[in-house]
Amino acid sequence: MTTLDAPTSPPSAPQRSSGTPARRTLTIGPHTVDTPVVLAPMAGITNMAFRLLCREFGALHSEDDGGLFVSEMVTTRALVEDHAESWRLVTMGERERPRSVQLYGVDPATVRRAVEMIRERDLADHIDLNFGCPVPKVTRRGGGGILPWKTELFTRIVRGAVEAAGDVPVTVKTRIGIDEDHVTYRDAGLIAQEVGAAAIALHGRTVTQHYSGQANWDAIADLKSLVTGIPVLGNGDIWSAEDALRMVEQTGCDGVVVGRGCQGRPWLFADLAAGFAGSDARVRPTLGEVARILRRHAELLVEFFEDEGRGIRDLRKHVAWYFKGYPVGGEMRHRLATMESLEDLDAKLAELDADSPYPGEAVEGPRGRAGTPKRAVCPQGWMDSREITADIAARLHEAELSVSGG
């Protein structure tokens, strides 16, 4: 692909030769998407602007938008308490179909009510529940990736959400477990299947790993062999279309969830759609093409926030990811990271060497946060039993904070 002007609507699907393998699709409840790929929710990243940009690229090699594109995680308590900003985050654009919303909660009644409210307002075609967040300020109160250790609580939350959702499919995202001695994914997968979840996604890391080291794809394969009634999705270390295809081949999973790999690379969804369609077409943008994509992202952010200043400020966090590996000096990176307006952005982008070619390996591979393994921060006595004590039950409501991950 030599031009990367993002389309405003999905083009016609490319013709395939008779020798091209059949396209692999993904079915979640009543929805079948042309590419078995899910954009993972990422706090402050996967707002409507970024989702739309990813959809535009996914549509280049797909009969639809090339997957499911999930909102930033929203806490169920915030919805039940009618926080305006949280409702704005779960409101989708006209282009966004199916509409995928991710929720986080630790109280079954609150989760159920939030799902009821979303259904009453017709705001989602698919609801995902997050049980993968490793952030200490969530896990120390019993939320996120440590919650599935309490099997009864996990069961009540998922069952309640499924019942409240009606014909809207509910999926679950989780991790291998708290650590190697407290593995939860097998129980979580069987419970999710039993209570009517439409799919389960497994990040091949424990809570203690956070995003460090290498994802354990063998656990994804194990879950796929165990859970046979609903789709199993794999998550972890998908940096390219080749990685996604390899994960599906090695694990047998029904699709992949992509998070950090698309930070600063929304065109990855074009590669993924092409790869799953049996095409070897890949996006290899010049520096000038990256600049145009960044400019498109800026426009979408301004539209999303309805405020040029806020949109431009939000874009700043993306600059380092977009230009990773490209010959953009430290001074220019700093200047771009302090841009003030669309006009200011245009002036700075005009100074770049637009003809500078794709750098290859310098752009590819891991990106985003990784860090090192960390002790899982849990409530006192959390791992002593898989049951909920009265003391822990009294404190669980504190876990519903405005953070995300998985």
FINUNU-390986 format. One record per residue (C-alpha): residue number from 0; residue in one letter; x, y, z. Coordinates in Angstrom, 3 decimals, padded with zeros to 6 digits. Each point is the difference from the previous one (the first is absolute). Example, Ala and Ser with C-alpha at 12.3 -4.5 7.8 and 13.67 -1.06 7.14 Angstrom:
+-----+--------+----------+----------+----------+
! num ! residu !       px !       py !       pz !
+-----+--------+----------+----------+----------+
!   0 !      A !  012.300 ! -004.500 !  007.800 !
!   1 !      S !  001.370 !  003.440 ! -000.660 !
+-----+--------+----------+----------+----------+
***
This chain:
+-----+--------+----------+----------+----------+
! num ! residu !       px !       py !       pz !
+-----+--------+----------+----------+----------+
!   0 !      M !  000.000 !  000.000 !  000.000 !
!   1 !      T !  001.516 !  003.303 ! -001.053 !
!   2 !      T ! -002.662 !  002.451 !  001.090 !
!   3 !      L ! -001.452 !  000.171 !  003.460 !
!   4 !      D ! -002.681 !  002.641 ! -000.307 !
!   5 !      A ! -002.531 ! -001.434 !  002.427 !
!   6 !      P ! -003.385 ! -000.658 ! -001.624 !
!   7 !      T ! -003.196 !  001.517 !  001.329 !
!   8 !      S ! -001.994 ! -003.162 ! -000.723 !
!   9 !      P !  000.960 ! -003.655 ! -000.539 !
!  10 !      P !  001.027 ! -000.693 ! -003.609 !
!  11 !      S ! -001.095 ! -003.063 ! -001.881 !
!  12 !      A !  001.776 ! -003.139 !  001.140 !
!  13 !      P !  002.959 ! -000.963 ! -002.197 !
!  14 !      Q ! -000.521 ! -002.915 ! -002.372 !
!  15 !      R !  001.645 ! -003.256 !  000.987 !
!  16 !      S !  001.445 ! -002.562 ! -002.357 !
!  17 !      S ! -001.412 ! -003.518 !  000.059 !
!  18 !      G !  003.151 ! -001.178 !  001.728 !
!  19 !      T ! -000.307 !  002.413 !  002.918 !
!  20 !      P ! -000.982 ! -001.638 !  003.309 !
!  21 !      A ! -003.519 !  000.715 !  001.237 !
!  22 !      R ! -000.249 !  003.000 !  002.298 !
!  23 !      R ! -000.283 ! -000.810 !  003.706 !
!  24 !      T ! -002.866 !  001.838 !  001.721 !
!  25 !      L ! -001.050 !  000.427 !  003.631 !
!  26 !      T ! -003.505 ! -000.460 !  001.386 !
!  27 !      I ! -000.979 !  001.511 !  003.353 !
!  28 !      G ! -003.662 ! -000.666 !  000.733 !
!  29 !      P ! -002.007 !  001.297 ! -002.975 !
!  30 !      H !  002.948 !  001.946 ! -001.428 !
!  31 !      T !  002.451 ! -001.370 ! -002.557 !
!  32 !      V !  002.939 !  002.211 ! -000.931 !
!  33 !      D !  002.145 ! -000.507 ! -003.051 !
!  34 !      T !  003.293 ! -000.090 !  001.899 !
!  35 !      P !  000.533 ! -001.885 !  003.311 !
!  36 !      V !  001.634 !  002.964 !  001.722 !
!  37 !      V ! -001.008 !  002.057 !  003.048 !
!  38 !      L !  001.482 !  003.366 !  000.953 !
!  39 !      A !  000.762 ! -000.246 !  003.710 !
!  40 !      P ! -001.301 !  002.802 !  002.217 !
!  41 !      M !  002.836 !  002.273 !  001.143 !
!  42 !      A ! -000.579 !  002.881 !  002.386 !
!  43 !      G !  000.503 !  003.360 ! -001.662 !
!  44 !      I !  000.791 ! -001.661 ! -003.340 !
!  45 !      T ! -002.999 ! -001.778 ! -001.483 !
!  46 !      N ! -002.444 !  002.875 ! -000.001 !
!  47 !      M ! -002.334 !  000.528 ! -002.954 !
!  48 !      A !  002.657 !  001.825 ! -002.019 !
!  49 !      F !  002.532 ! -002.829 !  000.155 !
!  50 !      R ! -002.662 ! -002.655 ! -000.547 !
!  51 !      L ! -001.193 !  001.742 ! -003.149 !
!  52 !      L !  003.554 !  000.268 ! -001.313 !
!  53 !      C !  000.572 ! -003.712 !  000.596 !
!  54 !      R ! -003.302 ! -000.814 ! -001.717 !
!  55 !      E !  000.979 !  002.035 ! -003.046 !
!  56 !      F !  003.127 ! -002.071 ! -000.437 !
!  57 !      G ! -001.706 ! -003.307 !  000.783 !
!  58 !      A ! -002.500 !  000.721 ! -002.759 !
!  59 !      L !  002.766 !  000.142 ! -002.625 !
!  60 !      H !  000.171 ! -003.801 ! -000.176 !
!  61 !      S ! -003.340 ! -001.021 !  001.442 !
!  62 !      E ! -003.654 ! -000.070 ! -000.964 !
!  63 !      D ! -000.763 !  001.858 !  003.235 !
!  64 !      D !  002.288 !  001.919 !  002.375 !
!  65 !      G !  002.312 ! -002.925 !  000.671 !
!  66 !      G ! -000.952 ! -001.072 !  003.507 !
!  67 !      L ! -001.524 !  001.192 !  003.257 !
!  68 !      F !  001.145 !  003.306 !  001.487 !
!  69 !      V ! -000.671 !  000.260 !  003.711 !
!  70 !      S ! -000.449 !  003.196 !  001.999 !
!  71 !      E !  002.218 !  001.118 !  002.838 !
!  72 !      M ! -000.976 ! -001.842 !  003.150 !
!  73 !      V ! -002.757 !  001.685 !  002.012 !
!  74 !      T ! -000.827 ! -000.794 !  003.613 !
!  75 !      T ! -003.495 ! -001.236 !  000.632 !
!  76 !      R ! -000.327 !  002.100 !  003.116 !
!  77 !      A !  000.614 !  003.168 ! -002.023 !
!  78 !      L ! -002.812 ! -000.918 ! -002.372 !
!  79 !      V ! -002.425 ! -000.855 !  002.764 !
!  80 !      E !  000.847 !  003.301 !  001.700 !
!  81 !      D ! -000.668 !  001.705 ! -003.350 !
!  82 !      H !  003.409 !  001.596 ! -000.558 !
!  83 !      A ! -000.271 !  001.981 ! -003.244 !
!  84 !      E !  003.586 ! -000.650 ! -001.127 !
!  85 !      S ! -000.410 ! -003.757 !  000.414 !
!  86 !      W ! -003.169 !  000.006 ! -002.085 !
!  87 !      R !  001.839 !  002.005 ! -002.646 !
!  88 !      L !  002.715 ! -002.668 ! -000.150 !
!  89 !      V ! -002.532 ! -002.735 ! -000.747 !
!  90 !      T ! -001.777 !  002.037 ! -002.668 !
!  91 !      M !  001.129 ! -001.107 ! -003.456 !
!  92 !      G !  000.238 !  001.765 ! -003.332 !
!  93 !      E ! -002.279 ! -000.734 ! -002.954 !
!  94 !      R !  002.797 ! -001.956 ! -001.716 !
!  95 !      E !  000.480 ! -002.302 !  002.991 !
!  96 !      R ! -001.872 ! -003.241 ! -000.609 !
!  97 !      P !  000.054 ! -002.325 !  001.824 !
!  98 !      R !  000.276 !  002.253 !  003.067 !
!  99 !      S !  002.266 ! -001.655 !  002.586 !
! 100 !      V !  000.151 !  001.286 !  003.576 !
! 101 !      Q !  002.253 ! -001.245 !  002.781 !
! 102 !      L ! -001.180 !  000.156 !  003.611 !
! 103 !      Y !  001.768 ! -000.534 !  003.278 !
! 104 !      G ! -001.636 ! -000.727 !  003.319 !
! 105 !      V !  000.256 ! -002.095 !  003.161 !
! 106 !      D ! -003.549 !  000.139 !  001.321 !
! 107 !      P ! -002.460 ! -002.312 ! -001.785 !
! 108 !      A ! -002.995 !  002.283 !  000.581 !
! 109 !      T !  001.836 !  003.070 ! -001.302 !
! 110 !      V !  001.262 ! -001.839 ! -003.089 !
! 111 !      R ! -003.467 ! -001.333 ! -000.713 !
! 112 !      R ! -001.577 !  003.444 !  000.304 !
! 113 !      A !  002.626 !  001.625 ! -002.231 !
! 114 !      V ! -000.612 ! -002.606 ! -002.688 !
! 115 !      E ! -003.748 !  000.561 !  000.296 !
! 116 !      M !  000.502 !  003.746 ! -000.460 !
! 117 !      I !  002.192 ! -000.490 ! -003.073 !
! 118 !      R ! -002.611 ! -002.292 ! -001.500 !
! 119 !      E ! -002.850 !  002.379 !  000.863 !
! 120 !      R !  001.838 !  002.834 ! -001.758 !
! 121 !      D !  000.982 ! -002.231 ! -002.956 !
! 122 !      L !  003.682 !  000.902 !  000.253 !
! 123 !      A !  001.721 ! -003.313 ! -000.736 !
! 124 !      D ! -000.131 ! -003.010 ! -002.295 !
! 125 !      H !  002.635 ! -001.830 !  002.051 !
! 126 !      I !  001.099 !  000.317 !  003.636 !
! 127 !      D !  003.386 ! -001.178 !  001.274 !
! 128 !      L !  000.821 ! -000.496 !  003.690 !
! 129 !      N !  003.548 !  000.727 !  001.166 !
! 130 !      F !  001.570 ! -002.435 !  002.439 !
! 131 !      G !  003.571 !  000.607 ! -001.123 !
! 132 !      C !  001.174 !  003.305 !  001.456 !
! 133 !      P !  003.281 ! -000.420 !  001.961 !
! 134 !      V !  000.173 !  003.575 !  001.343 !
! 135 !      P !  000.663 ! -000.017 !  003.797 !
! 136 !      K ! -002.609 !  002.635 !  000.835 !
! 137 !      V ! -002.614 ! -002.367 ! -001.453 !
! 138 !      T !  001.341 ! -003.348 !  001.177 !
! 139 !      R !  000.695 !  001.125 !  003.562 !
! 140 !      R ! -003.770 !  000.288 !  000.410 !
! 141 !      G ! -000.865 ! -003.270 ! -001.695 !
! 142 !      G ! -000.632 !  001.169 ! -003.543 !
! 143 !      G !  001.458 ! -000.696 ! -003.420 !
! 144 !      G !  002.180 ! -003.010 ! -000.624 !
! 145 !      I ! -000.237 ! -001.390 !  003.527 !
! 146 !      L ! -003.816 ! -000.120 !  000.123 !
! 147 !      P ! -000.437 ! -003.377 ! -001.787 !
! 148 !      W !  001.777 ! -001.619 !  002.966 !
! 149 !      K ! -003.312 !  000.479 !  001.823 !
! 150 !      T ! -001.994 ! -002.373 ! -002.163 !
! 151 !      E ! -003.444 !  000.658 !  001.501 !
! 152 !      L !  000.389 !  003.773 ! -000.411 !
! 153 !      F !  001.263 ! -000.417 ! -003.552 !
! 154 !      T ! -002.922 ! -002.280 ! -000.825 !
! 155 !      R ! -002.594 !  002.400 !  001.419 !
! 156 !      I !  001.411 !  002.971 ! -001.916 !
! 157 !      V !  000.169 ! -001.748 ! -003.374 !
! 158 !      R ! -003.375 ! -001.722 !  000.395 !
! 159 !      G ! -001.660 !  003.257 !  001.060 !
! 160 !      A !  001.447 !  001.879 ! -002.966 !
! 161 !      V ! -001.099 ! -002.710 ! -002.438 !
! 162 !      E ! -003.526 ! -000.034 !  001.391 !
! 163 !      A ! -000.274 !  003.806 ! -000.051 !
! 164 !      A !  001.397 !  000.252 ! -003.527 !
! 165 !      G ! -002.713 ! -002.082 ! -001.615 !
! 166 !      D !  000.860 ! -000.487 ! -003.664 !
! 167 !      V !  003.122 !  002.176 !  000.254 !
! 168 !      P !  002.982 ! -002.393 !  000.230 !
! 169 !      V !  002.251 !  000.250 !  003.050 !
! 170 !      T !  003.651 ! -001.026 ! -000.186 !
! 171 !      V !  002.696 ! -000.340 !  002.652 !
! 172 !      K !  003.670 !  000.978 !  000.006 !
! 173 !      T !  002.340 ! -001.451 !  002.600 !
! 174 !      R !  003.598 ! -001.019 !  000.745 !
! 175 !      I !  001.690 ! -003.302 !  000.794 !
! 176 !      G ! -000.346 !  000.685 !  003.696 !
! 177 !      I !  001.437 !  002.012 !  002.843 !
! 178 !      D !  003.333 ! -001.821 ! -000.169 !
! 179 !      E !  001.237 ! -003.480 ! -000.839 !
! 180 !      D ! -001.379 ! -001.350 !  003.282 !
! 181 !      H ! -003.434 !  001.563 ! -000.420 !
! 182 !      V ! -001.142 ! -000.865 ! -003.533 !
! 183 !      T ! -003.578 !  000.961 ! -000.859 !
! 184 !      Y ! -000.485 ! -000.096 ! -003.780 !
! 185 !      R ! -001.300 ! -003.554 ! -000.242 !
! 186 !      D ! -002.727 !  000.535 !  002.584 !
! 187 !      A ! -000.804 !  003.420 ! -001.463 !
! 188 !      G ! -000.393 ! -001.443 ! -003.491 !
! 189 !      L ! -002.275 ! -002.833 !  001.091 !
! 190 !      I ! -002.114 !  002.323 !  002.160 !
! 191 !      A ! -000.317 !  002.564 ! -002.793 !
! 192 !      Q ! -001.139 ! -002.711 ! -002.391 !
! 193 !      E ! -002.452 ! -001.479 !  002.509 !
! 194 !      V ! -001.754 !  003.273 !  000.863 !
! 195 !      G ! -000.437 !  001.068 ! -003.609 !
! 196 !      A !  002.914 !  002.260 ! -000.919 !
! 197 !      A !  000.474 !  000.288 ! -003.752 !
! 198 !      A !  003.823 ! -000.267 !  000.044 !
! 199 !      I !  003.017 !  000.192 !  002.272 !
! 200 !      A !  003.322 !  001.728 ! -000.688 !
! 201 !      L !  003.166 ! -001.052 !  001.803 !
! 202 !      H !  003.044 !  002.210 !  000.452 !
! 203 !      G !  002.864 ! -002.460 !  000.287 !
! 204 !      R !  001.532 !  001.634 !  003.063 !
! 205 !      T ! -000.671 ! -000.049 !  003.727 !
! 206 !      V ! -000.790 !  003.071 !  002.065 !
! 207 !      T !  003.509 ! -000.075 !  001.464 !
! 208 !      Q !  001.502 !  000.143 ! -003.486 !
! 209 !      H ! -001.944 !  003.159 ! -000.887 !
! 210 !      Y !  001.271 !  000.527 ! -003.582 !
! 211 !      S !  003.524 ! -001.338 !  000.498 !
! 212 !      G !  001.671 ! -003.030 ! -001.501 !
! 213 !      Q ! -001.610 ! -002.147 ! -002.648 !
! 214 !      A ! -003.667 ! -000.951 ! -000.203 !
! 215 !      N ! -000.713 ! -003.675 !  000.570 !
! 216 !      W ! -001.857 ! -001.129 ! -003.092 !
! 217 !      D ! -000.101 ! -003.591 !  001.300 !
! 218 !      A ! -002.596 !  001.143 !  002.545 !
! 219 !      I ! -002.137 !  001.329 ! -002.853 !
! 220 !      A !  000.243 ! -003.364 ! -001.752 !
! 221 !      D ! -000.915 ! -001.760 !  003.242 !
! 222 !      L ! -003.060 !  002.202 !  000.485 !
! 223 !      K ! -001.088 ! -000.608 ! -003.597 !
! 224 !      S !  000.176 ! -003.766 !  000.534 !
! 225 !      L ! -002.037 !  000.326 !  003.212 !
! 226 !      V ! -002.642 !  002.514 ! -001.063 !
! 227 !      T ! -001.634 ! -001.324 ! -003.140 !
! 228 !      G ! -003.443 !  001.591 !  000.030 !
! 229 !      I !  000.938 !  003.668 ! -000.487 !
! 230 !      P !  002.816 !  001.806 ! -001.837 !
! 231 !      V !  003.340 !  000.329 !  001.781 !
! 232 !      L !  002.090 !  003.058 ! -000.884 !
! 233 !      G !  003.723 !  000.359 !  000.579 !
! 234 !      N !  001.738 !  003.133 !  001.278 !
! 235 !      G !  003.647 !  000.811 !  000.553 !
! 236 !      D !  002.992 !  000.862 ! -002.198 !
! 237 !      I ! -001.857 !  000.660 ! -003.263 !
! 238 !      W !  002.336 !  002.505 ! -001.665 !
! 239 !      S ! -000.718 ! -000.904 ! -003.633 !
! 240 !      A ! -002.392 ! -001.852 ! -002.265 !
! 241 !      E !  002.483 ! -002.858 ! -000.051 !
! 242 !      D ! -000.168 ! -000.224 !  003.806 !
! 243 !      A ! -003.799 ! -000.163 ! -000.140 !
! 244 !      L ! -000.008 ! -002.739 ! -002.624 !
! 245 !      R !  002.618 ! -001.932 !  001.950 !
! 246 !      M ! -002.019 !  000.252 !  003.237 !
! 247 !      V ! -003.104 ! -001.383 ! -001.704 !
! 248 !      E !  001.992 ! -002.810 ! -001.595 !
! 249 !      Q !  001.850 ! -000.945 !  003.197 !
! 250 !      T ! -002.879 !  000.266 !  002.464 !
! 251 !      G ! -003.087 ! -000.682 ! -002.093 !
! 252 !      C ! -001.616 !  003.118 !  001.454 !
! 253 !      D ! -002.915 !  001.552 ! -001.853 !
! 254 !      G !  001.448 !  003.498 ! -000.218 !
! 255 !      V !  002.481 !  002.422 !  001.494 !
! 256 !      V ! -000.165 !  003.060 !  002.242 !
! 257 !      V !  002.464 !  002.776 ! -000.866 !
! 258 !      G !  001.072 !  002.652 !  002.476 !
! 259 !      R !  003.445 !  001.587 !  000.225 !
! 260 !      G !  000.968 ! -001.171 ! -003.490 !
! 261 !      C ! -002.215 !  002.615 ! -001.648 !
! 262 !      Q !  001.138 !  002.979 !  002.082 !
! 263 !      G !  001.198 !  002.502 ! -002.578 !
! 264 !      R ! -000.757 ! -002.573 ! -002.711 !
! 265 !      P ! -003.724 !  000.014 ! -000.791 !
! 266 !      W !  000.947 ! -001.376 ! -003.424 !
! 267 !      L !  000.690 ! -003.321 !  001.757 !
! 268 !      F ! -003.708 ! -000.720 ! -000.517 !
! 269 !      A !  000.494 !  000.160 ! -003.765 !
! 270 !      D !  002.809 ! -002.540 !  000.337 !
! 271 !      L ! -002.153 ! -002.237 !  002.229 !
! 272 !      A ! -002.977 !  000.119 ! -002.362 !
! 273 !      A !  002.263 ! -000.786 ! -002.946 !
! 274 !      G !  001.742 ! -002.811 !  001.824 !
! 275 !      F ! -003.209 ! -001.723 !  001.017 !
! 276 !      A ! -001.268 !  000.414 ! -003.562 !
! 277 !      G !  003.010 ! -001.939 ! -001.275 !
! 278 !      S !  001.703 !  003.066 ! -001.463 !
! 279 !      D !  003.637 !  000.956 !  000.490 !
! 280 !      A ! -000.788 !  003.739 ! -000.370 !
! 281 !      R !  001.546 !  001.960 !  002.849 !
! 282 !      V !  000.146 !  003.702 !  000.840 !
! 283 !      R !  003.549 !  001.372 !  000.031 !
! 284 !      P ! -000.448 !  003.784 !  000.298 !
! 285 !      T !  002.544 !  002.662 ! -000.810 !
! 286 !      L !  000.502 !  002.740 !  002.551 !
! 287 !      G ! -002.259 !  002.264 ! -002.024 !
! 288 !      E ! -002.765 ! -002.595 !  000.063 !
! 289 !      V !  000.350 ! -000.369 !  003.766 !
! 290 !      A ! -000.321 !  003.780 !  000.287 !
! 291 !      R ! -003.252 ! -000.107 ! -001.980 !
! 292 !      I ! -001.375 ! -002.738 !  002.240 !
! 293 !      L !  000.951 !  001.988 !  003.085 !
! 294 !      R ! -001.772 !  003.023 ! -001.494 !
! 295 !      R ! -003.123 ! -002.085 ! -000.617 !
! 296 !      H !  000.140 ! -001.179 !  003.616 !
! 297 !      A !  000.169 !  003.632 !  001.112 !
! 298 !      E ! -003.107 !  000.897 ! -002.020 !
! 299 !      L ! -001.949 ! -002.889 !  001.509 !
! 300 !      L !  001.066 !  000.939 !  003.532 !
! 301 !      V ! -001.113 !  003.593 ! -000.489 !
! 302 !      E ! -003.373 ! -001.261 ! -001.230 !
! 303 !      F ! -000.300 ! -002.443 !  002.905 !
! 304 !      F !  000.802 !  002.534 !  002.732 !
! 305 !      E ! -001.728 !  002.859 ! -001.857 !
! 306 !      D !  002.964 !  002.078 !  001.133 !
! 307 !      E !  003.141 !  000.548 ! -002.081 !
! 308 !      G !  002.255 !  000.640 !  002.973 !
! 309 !      R ! -001.103 ! -003.102 !  001.864 !
! 310 !      G !  000.262 ! -002.149 ! -003.100 !
! 311 !      I !  003.526 !  001.192 ! -000.745 !
! 312 !      R !  001.098 ! -000.510 !  003.595 !
! 313 !      D ! -001.344 ! -003.542 ! -000.093 !
! 314 !      L !  001.966 ! -000.702 ! -003.182 !
! 315 !      R !  003.303 !  000.839 !  001.671 !
! 316 !      K !  000.209 ! -003.394 !  001.727 !
! 317 !      H ! -000.076 ! -001.716 ! -003.392 !
! 318 !      V !  002.933 !  001.848 ! -001.569 !
! 319 !      A !  002.776 ! -002.289 !  001.252 !
! 320 !      W ! -001.891 ! -003.092 ! -001.154 !
! 321 !      Y ! -000.695 !  001.353 ! -003.481 !
! 322 !      F !  003.602 !  000.956 ! -000.669 !
! 323 !      K !  001.670 ! -003.000 !  001.677 !
! 324 !      G !  002.953 ! -000.989 ! -002.197 !
! 325 !      Y ! -000.335 !  002.909 ! -002.438 !
! 326 !      P !  002.753 !  002.635 ! -000.410 !
! 327 !      V ! -001.735 !  002.663 !  002.064 !
! 328 !      G !  002.479 !  001.646 !  002.343 !
! 329 !      G ! -000.505 !  000.542 !  003.684 !
! 330 !      E ! -000.574 !  003.720 ! -000.417 !
! 331 !      M ! -002.768 ! -000.518 ! -002.561 !
! 332 !      R ! -001.595 ! -002.734 !  002.089 !
! 333 !      H ! -000.099 !  002.403 !  002.927 !
! 334 !      R ! -001.480 !  002.750 ! -002.143 !
! 335 !      L ! -002.683 ! -002.331 ! -001.320 !
! 336 !      A ! -000.760 ! -001.156 !  003.534 !
! 337 !      T ! -000.690 !  003.602 !  000.980 !
! 338 !      M ! -002.160 !  000.977 ! -002.998 !
! 339 !      E ! -002.764 !  002.463 !  000.760 !
! 340 !      S ! -002.355 ! -000.022 ! -003.009 !
! 341 !      L ! -000.696 ! -001.621 ! -003.359 !
! 342 !      E !  001.805 !  002.907 ! -001.663 !
! 343 !      D !  002.998 ! -000.533 !  002.253 !
! 344 !      L ! -000.058 ! -003.733 ! -000.761 !
! 345 !      D ! -000.116 !  000.632 ! -003.751 !
! 346 !      A !  002.977 !  002.336 !  000.157 !
! 347 !      K !  002.105 ! -002.518 !  001.893 !
! 348 !      L ! -000.973 ! -002.966 ! -002.146 !
! 349 !      A !  000.982 !  002.013 ! -003.086 !
! 350 !      E !  003.597 !  000.035 !  001.268 !
! 351 !      L !  000.297 ! -003.800 ! -000.096 !
! 352 !      D !  001.705 ! -001.852 ! -002.846 !
! 353 !      A ! -003.168 ! -001.384 ! -001.581 !
! 354 !      D !  001.947 ! -002.329 ! -002.317 !
! 355 !      S !  001.828 ! -001.750 !  002.811 !
! 356 !      P ! -000.762 ! -003.709 ! -000.540 !
! 357 !      Y ! -001.453 ! -002.577 !  002.349 !
! 358 !      P !  002.790 ! -000.914 !  002.466 !
! 359 !      G ! -000.817 ! -003.713 !  000.244 !
! 360 !      E !  000.955 ! -001.755 !  003.225 !
! 361 !      A !  000.447 !  003.286 !  001.861 !
! 362 !      V ! -003.766 !  000.549 ! -000.221 !
! 363 !      E ! -001.125 ! -003.550 !  000.644 !
! 364 !      G ! -000.164 ! -002.138 !  003.111 !
! 365 !      P ! -001.000 !  000.865 !  003.571 !
! 366 !      R ! -001.180 !  003.500 !  000.863 !
! 367 !      G ! -001.901 !  001.627 !  002.827 !
! 368 !      R !  000.325 ! -000.791 !  003.679 !
! 369 !      A !  001.785 ! -003.185 !  001.020 !
! 370 !      G !  001.835 !  000.488 !  003.286 !
! 371 !      T !  000.984 ! -002.830 !  002.308 !
! 372 !      P ! -001.916 ! -002.608 !  002.008 !
! 373 !      K ! -001.628 !  001.407 !  003.112 !
! 374 !      R ! -001.529 ! -001.536 !  003.080 !
! 375 !      A ! -003.759 ! -000.305 ! -000.282 !
! 376 !      V ! -001.535 !  002.466 !  002.418 !
! 377 !      C ! -003.058 ! -001.674 !  001.518 !
! 378 !      P ! -002.262 !  000.564 !  003.013 !
! 379 !      Q !  001.298 ! -001.655 !  003.137 !
! 380 !      G ! -000.857 ! -003.690 ! -000.036 !
! 381 !      W ! -001.307 !  000.109 ! -003.589 !
! 382 !      M !  001.919 ! -003.064 ! -001.162 !
! 383 !      D ! -000.666 ! -002.060 !  003.124 !
! 384 !      S ! -003.309 ! -001.217 ! -001.372 !
! 385 !      R ! -002.097 !  000.172 ! -003.148 !
! 386 !      E ! -002.963 !  001.082 !  002.114 !
! 387 !      I ! -001.015 !  003.580 !  000.875 !
! 388 !      T !  000.227 !  000.911 !  003.686 !
! 389 !      A ! -002.288 !  002.577 !  001.565 !
! 390 !      D !  002.893 !  002.423 !  000.410 !
! 391 !      I !  001.050 ! -000.251 ! -003.646 !
! 392 !      A ! -003.598 !  000.322 ! -001.168 !
! 393 !      A ! -000.332 !  003.253 !  001.931 !
! 394 !      R !  003.014 !  001.490 ! -001.791 !
! 395 !      L ! -000.514 ! -001.222 ! -003.556 !
! 396 !      H ! -001.985 !  003.040 ! -001.077 !
! 397 !      E !  003.171 !  002.097 !  000.335 !
! 398 !      A !  001.535 ! -001.815 ! -002.973 !
! 399 !      E ! -002.119 !  001.802 ! -002.590 !
! 400 !      L !  002.465 !  002.629 ! -001.096 !
! 401 !      S !  000.453 !  001.779 ! -003.341 !
! 402 !      V !  002.929 ! -002.040 ! -001.257 !
! 403 !      S !  000.352 ! -002.764 ! -002.522 !
! 404 !      G !  002.311 ! -002.629 ! -001.374 !
! 405 !      G !  000.242 ! -003.686 ! -000.534 !
+-----+--------+----------+----------+----------+
***
